[in-house]
Amino acid sequence: MSNAYNRPDQLSPELRRRVLETARRLGYPGPDPVARSLRTRKAGAVGLLLTENLSYAFRDPAAVGVLEGLALACEDAGVGLHLVPASPGREDVAAVHRAGVDGFVVYSVPDDDPHLAAVLERPVPTVIIDQPSLEGIDRVGPDDAAAVGKIAEHLVSLGHRQVGVICMRLARERNDDFVSATRQSGAHFHVQRTRLEALAVAFSAAGVDWAGVPVVERFDHTVDDGASAARQLLDAYPQITAVICTSDILALGAMAEAERRGLRVPQDLTVTGFDGIAEAERIGLTTVHQPVLEKGKTAGRLLLSSGERSAPKVITLPTELRVGRTSAPPRTVEEPWFGG
C-alpha cells in the first residue's frame, strides 16, 4: 500500500487503482502527512512571517501584491504557503516555533522583533523582504534612499521648501504624534529610517533646515490614519505647501483631509506617496512605483533556490517616480488660499 501512495511508478496503473480503491473502501485516508514530514524532513511549505494582524495581508494593497507574488513562486515550486501572523505588541513566538515549514520569508519587520529572532533560531533558510537588513541573510527590496531621493528632487525642483512628512511606524511602541530627531535616527524599521534620512539629505542640500521639518508618525497603516496625521500636521503647520507620505495609503488619507479642509490639490497643497498601488494610479498620485508582485515572487524563488548556493544574496528591485496630478509648484503669496 505504501508504494501506491509514495512510489506510484513502481506499480502498474491498474494495480495502483485497485489498491487506492480498497483503501478508500476501508476508510484509510493515506499516509499521515506529519509522519511523512518527519521521515523526509520536508514540510512542503514556506512560512511567511508578517508582524501584523492576519487580515492585513488581505487588506493592504502593497501586502496583497507581495503575497500574490510569493504564492505564485510557491505554486511554481509545488509547495504550500503557511502564514505566520504576529500581531504588533505580542511577544509570544510559539507560532514561529510550531510552524512546519522548510523556510521563512520575513515581510517588513523591525530589527528588534522577537518573532524575527525566533525565525533566525530555526535551522531553515530565510529571506527578508524590505526590512531589516541583516548581514548574512538574503534580502529583496528597493533602494529606498534613491527612490525617495527622486521625490525630494522633484519637489525641490518645483520650488517647495516648506514641507511636512507623514510616515509609517518607526518602532514597535505606538507613537501617533510628531517625531523627534532622536526617534527618526533610532528607528527600528530601517526602511522608514532610510526614507527620512534621504529626505533630510536632499532638503538640507536645498537649504532647508531638516530640524524644522515636521514629521508625523502613524502606527496603523490605513487611509483614516493618513487623514488624521494630515489633520495634525496642517493644524500645527498651515504654511506647508507639500505633504510627503511614505506610502500611498497614507497619501490617500492626506488627500481626503485636504479635501475636507477645502484645500485644492495640487494648487494649494502637493501630496506625494510611495508604492504605486492601483488606487494611486487611478487618481494620478505623484508617487514612487515599486514592483510589489515581483518582490514577493523574487523572494519566494530566492528562498526555494537557497540550497543551490553558499553565499547570501541581496536583490535590489527597480523603482520609478511617476509624476501625477497631485504635485505642482507651491502657491505664491499673490494666490488666494482656500484652506480652512
Salt bridges, closest charged atoms under 4 A:
GLU14 OE2 - ARG17 NH2 2.66
GLU14 OE2 - ARG18 NH1 3.88
GLU21 OE1 - ARG17 NH1 3.06
GLU52 OE2 - ARG169 NH1 3.06
ASP60 OD1 - HIS221 ND1 2.83
ASP76 OD2 - ARG301 NH2 3.97
GLU91 OE2 - ARG172 NH1 2.88
ASP111 OD1 - HIS188 ND1 2.64
ASP112 OD1 - ARG172 NE 3.59
ASP112 OD2 - HIS188 NE2 3.78
ASP113 OD1 - HIS115 ND1 2.97
ASP130 OD1 - LYS295 NZ 2.81
ASP138 OD2 - ARG309 NH2 2.68
ASP144 OD1 - ARG195 NH2 2.81
GLU173 OE2 - ARG183 NH1 3.10
ASP176 OD2 - ARG174 NH1 2.96
GLU217 OE1 - ARG183 NE 2.62
ASP220 OD2 - ARG174 NH2 3.27
ASP235 OD1 - ARG261 NH2 2.91
GLU257 OE1 - ARG231 NE 3.21
GLU257 OE2 - ARG260 NH2 2.89
GLU257 OE2 - ARG261 NH1 2.93
ASP268 OD1 - ARG264 NH2 2.93
GLU279 OE2 - ARG282 NH2 2.67
GLU320 OE1 - ARG322 NE 3.31
